[in-house]
Amino acid sequence: MREKTPRKFSTTPGTRDVLPPESTRLLDAQARVLARFRLHGFREVITPALEYSEVIEEPKLRDSAFKLFDPDNQMLLLRPEVTTPVARLVAQRLRNSPPPYKLSYSLPVYRRAGVGRGQSAEFRQAGVEAVGSASPGEDAGTIALLVDVLRTLGLRPGTDFALVLGQAAFYRGYLKGAAPGVAPDVLAALADKDLVRVDEISRTLQPEVAASIREIPRLVGPAADGSVLERAAGYAGRNEEAAAALENLRLILDHLQAIGPLDGVMLDFGLIGRHDYYTGAVYEVYASGLGFTVANGGRYDNLLRRFGEPLPATGFAISLERLVSALPERRADPLVVLVGASVEATRAASELRDSHVPVLHLAEDLPPAQAADYARSVDADWVCYPAPGGVKLAPAVGGEAEILAPGAVAGRVIS
């Protein structure tokens, strides 16, 4: 009888195993990001990976979500993003607590879109949501927090990254007054960053309106340069909604300048956000040398209405894998491989850890050459053995061994 072909035990399309040292860098970045969130008063929440399909309303997100059914035949989704689940959490669990709610998270998300085209089906987002305040100062505060996180991790604004800031309500307000019939098509094209399609649609309109529809999305420049705002004011004219959106953007910039310089902040009136729920200021972060966004966020004042709590909100999400790929190389903490099966070896490992030396205890009696090979395989810089009065320490690559007291090892291996 012919044997069946063995099953291939591999990762599913769009997913991968993450090994050291990449996994270490990822988890280290996550810890540092969450520490900055806590410093700004944001408290961490964890939402389920599975949500009822009704929770996610936006068509793009629903289409990209992995779907499955529970025993009662109810459709479930693996969360394709975290903002909507946090909105549900606020409405369900925090309605009896006074707003605003300042919440943070770091969770995996799952999307089918892009699998097979170099994109991941599973990746980790770290972000914050500030719910319950419509103040421009709250928008500025979340933007400043994002910049603070990136700077803390070693990225320089204006050199290593740029934060592109737009105002979704400005263009929507202009279209509502000047060309309501084509507004949905133009906004859909702009959300996809398809300016060619915007130009095509504009050709069906009167020349003056068509020119404005083409030109507004091309209003781009440094936030510190007031001329970009002045040019936008000329398009707003008497359109109250567009004028109010522009004033909101001015106030956000005033708050940002009060926090620090606007280095690395660019204005882009063609940026309206990738998700339909954005209602005001929106922003994206681009890192030098990468052709995709590292983070994005904005204001979404209508999302919580779906869950029975009409609260304004703003927030952002960082793609941690993308962020790590943009970070400067950081020297890993030194690791010592301590070799030995004896009780003395176990005692030496404990004493070294008490001195804050990272130790991997290999409870086997290996010869030096084999121990050095093992140390290099786990990215350890040092190998040591228990010795009378201390440990015998040697570099994993070349160098002479020396006898040291456990308390002196830290000063030798940690520079």
N, C-alpha and C positions, 0 to 999 in steps of 0.2 A: 504494500500500500504506500502510495506516495505521501511523503511527509509534507505538512503544511509549511509555508514560508514563515519563518519566525517573525513576530511582530517587531517593528522598529521602535526601540525605546528612545525616541528623540523628542525635543521640544516641539510644541505646536507652532504653526506658521505665525510669524510676528512676535514670538517670545524667545527668550534665551536665558541660559544660566549665566549669572554674573559671578566671576571668580575674583579672588584677591589678585592684585591690589586694587582693582577697579571697584569692587564691592566695598572695600575699606574707605576709599575716597568718597563713594556715594553716601555711605552711612555717616561719615565724618561731616560732610557738607550738610546733610539733613540735620544733624545734631546742632551744628552752628547756626543754621537758619532758624530752627525752633527756639534756640536761645535768644536770638534777636527778637523774635515774635513775643516771647515772654517779657523781655525788657520793656517792650511797648505796651504791656498789659493785656495781650491777647491770650486767652485760655484755650487749650487744645481740646478738640472734640474728635470722636471717631464715629463714623457712620457705617452702616452695613454695606458690604460689597454688593448685595442684592437689593433692588428696589422694585416695587410694583411698577409696571410699565406706565401707569397713569401719572407717576411723579414727574417723569421727563416728558415735557410737552414739545419742545423745539424739534421740528422735523429733522434737521441735520444731525442732532444728537441721537434721536431715536433711530434713525437709519444706520448710524455707525455703531450702535450698541449691540452687544452679544445678547441674544434672547433665549430664554428657556422657560419651562412651565413647572409649576409646583404640583403636588398631588391633587389639588382641587382644580387643576387646569387653568390657573391664573397665570397670565404672562408676567415674567420677571425679567429685569434687565440687570446685567452687570454695570455698575455705575460708569457712564462714559465721561463724567466730570463730577466735581464735588460741590460747586456753588448751589445747584438746585437741591441736592440732599441736605445741605446745611440750612437752606431756606425752609425746607420741610421740618427739620429738627427744631428750628426756632419757633415756628408756628405751633408745633405739637407739644414741645417740652418746656419752652421758656415763656409761654404767653402770660403766666402769672408772676413773672419777674419784670422789674422795670427796665425798659430800654435806656440807652443803647446796649446792644450785645456785641462784644468784641471777641470773636472766636477765630481759632487757627486750626490747621490740620496738616498732616502729611500722610497721604494715602495713595495706594495704587488705583489707577483708573484703566478702563478697558475699552478699546475702540477697534472696530473692524476696518474702518476706512484706512486705506494706505498700506494694508498688509500686502507684502509682495513687491512694494515699491520703495523699499528701504526705510519704512516707518514701522514703529513698534505697535503691537496690539495691546501691550501692557507696559505702562510707565507710571512713574510716581510724581504726584503733584503736591507741592507744599504751598499753602496760601493762607490768606486771612479774609474774613468777612466782617465788616462793621455795619451792623443792622440797627436802624432806628433813628438815624440822623440824616437830614438832608443838607447839612451845612457844607459849603465849599471847603471849609477847613478840614472836614473829615476826608474828603477826596484828596486834599493835599497831604494829610497825615498818612494815608495809606501809600501814596506815591513816594513820600519821603521815607517811609519804612522800607519799601522795596529798594530804593537807592541805597539806604543804610545797609541792608542785607548784602547787596552786591559789593559794596565797598568793603564791608567786614570780611568778605571772602576773597578779597584781593583784586577786585576789578575796579579800574579807574574810570569815572564818568567822563565822557567826551573822548576818551582814548581807547578803553577796552569795551565800552558799551555805550549805546545811545538809547534814551527813553523817548519814544515818539508819542506825543500827546495830541488827541483830537477831541472833538465834541460832537457826538452822534446827533444831538438835538438840533444843531445848527443847520446842517444840510437838510435834515428832515423838515425843519420849519420852513426853510426856503422853498423846498419842493412843494410843500402843502399849499403855499401861497402862490407860487409862480407856475407850477405844472403838476397839479394833483393827479392828472390822468396817467402820467408815466412814473409817478413816484415809486410804486412798488418795484417796477422793473429796474429803475435806476439804482435804487438802494440795494437790490439783490446783486446787481453787477458790481457795485462798489464794495459790498461785503466780501465778494470774491476777488477784490483788487483788479477787476477787469475794466480798465479805463477805455480800452478799445470799444467795448460794448456800450459804455456810457456815452462815448462820442457818437456811436451809431444811433442810439435812441434820441440823442439831442437833435439830430438832423430832421426829425419830424416836427420840430417846434419852431416858433418864431425866432428870427436870428438873435435878438437881444437876450431872450431867455436861454436859447441854445448855447450862446457864448458863456453865460454865467454857469450853466450846468456843467460845461466842460472845464471852466477855469477854477471853480471853487475847490474841486478835489486836488488841484495842482498848487494850492496855496500851502507852501512848505517853507520852513525856515527856523532858525534858532529861536527858542522861546525868549531869550534875552533881547532879541531884536523886535522892538515894538511895531515895526512896519508891517509885519505879517498880520497882526491884529487889526491895524488900521485898514489894510486892504480888505480884510474880512468884513469890517464895519461898513464899507462901501457896498458890499453885496447885501448886507442885512437890510439896509434902508429902513422902511417903515414896517417891515415884517416883525411883529412883536415877538413871535416865538424864536426866530433866529436871533433877534437882538438880545432877548433874555438869555439864550444859550451862550452868546458871546460874552455877556457880562458875567455869567457864571464862570466861564473860562478865565476871564481877567482876575476874578477873585481867587480862584485856585492858584494862579500864578503869583498873586500877591502873598498868599499864605506860604507858598513854596519859597519865595524869596526871603520871607521872615525866618524860615528854617535854615536856609543856606543858599549858596549860589545856584544858578540854573545851568551849571555846566552839564553838558550831555543831554539836555532836554530840548527836543525838537518839536515844533508845532506842525501838524499835518491835518488840514481840514478835509482830506479825503479819507481819513481813518474814522470809521463808524463802528468798528467792532465786528468780530466774527459771529457773535451770537445775537439772535433777535431780541433777547431780553435787555440789552444795553439801552439806556435812556439818556445818558448825559456824557460826562467826561469818560473817555476810553483811552487806553494806552497799551503800547507794546514795547518790549525791550529786545534790542538786537545786539548781539555780541560781535566783536571784531573777528572776522574770519569765518563766521558761521552764516549760512544762507537762510536761517529760519529763526523764529522768535524763541527767546529763552523764557519770557514771562509775558503775561497779558492780563489786563483787568479793566475795571470801569464801574460806572454807576448803573444800577438796575433797580429802579424805584417801583416797578410794577410786578416783579416776580412773586413776591410774597402774598399778593392779593389772591393768587390761585389757592393758597393754603389757608385763607381766611384771616390773614393778618396784613392789612395794607400798610406796610412799613417800608420806608426808603432804605436803601442799602448800597454799599460799595465795597469792592474788594479786588484781590488779584490772586493769580495762581502762577507758581514757578514750576517749570518742567525740570526736575532735579537732574535727570540724566543729561539733558542739554546743558544745564548750568555747569555740571562737572566737566563736560567736554570743553567748556570755555575758560575754566579756571587755570591760573598759573600752576605749574608743578610745585608741589609742596613736599618737603622731605618727610618720609614716613617716620614714625617713632621707631627707635632702634629696638630690635628684638634679639634676645639671647636664647640660644638653644642650650639647655643644660642636660647633659647626657649622664645616665647612670641609673642602675636598678636598685641601688642600695638605699637604706634608710638615711644615710648621710646625704645622698643626693636629694632626697625628698626634703630634708631639713634645709639644705642649701637653697633650693628653689624657693622655699617659703621665706627665708631670710632676705633673699634678693628682692622678692616682691614687696616685702615690708620696707625696703629701701627705694620703692617706686621704680624698680627695674622690670620692664616687661620680660617675662620668662616663659618659654615653652619647654616644659620638662618632658624629655624623651626617656621614659623609664626602661631603657634597654642599655646594655653594655656594648657600645659600638666603638670600633677603632677610629682614631682622629680623621682619617681620610673619608671614611663613610659618613661620619658625623658632619663633616664640612659639606659634603655633597647634599646631605639632608637639609642643613641650614640654608644653603643657597636656594634650595627648592621652595622654601617657605619665606624667602626674602629676609632672612635673618643675617645680621652683620657679624654676630659673635657666636662662638662655641665655648662652653666651659664644662669642666668636670669638678666634682668635689675633691678637695685636697686638704691635707692637714693644715688647720688654721684658717681655712677659707676656701677659695675656688681657684682652679687653673683656667685662665681666660686667654683665648686666642681669637684673632680675626678669622672670619669664615673664608676669606681670600687672602692668603699670604700673611706674613708677619709672625713675630715670635710670641710664644705663650709666656704668661707671667702669673705668679701667684699673688692673689689679692684677698684681703679681708672682704666679706660680703658688703660691708658698709662703704667700701672704697670703689666698688664696681660702678655705682651710679655715676660718679665723677669721671670715670674712664670711658663709659659707653654713651653717656648722654651729654652732648655738647651744648 
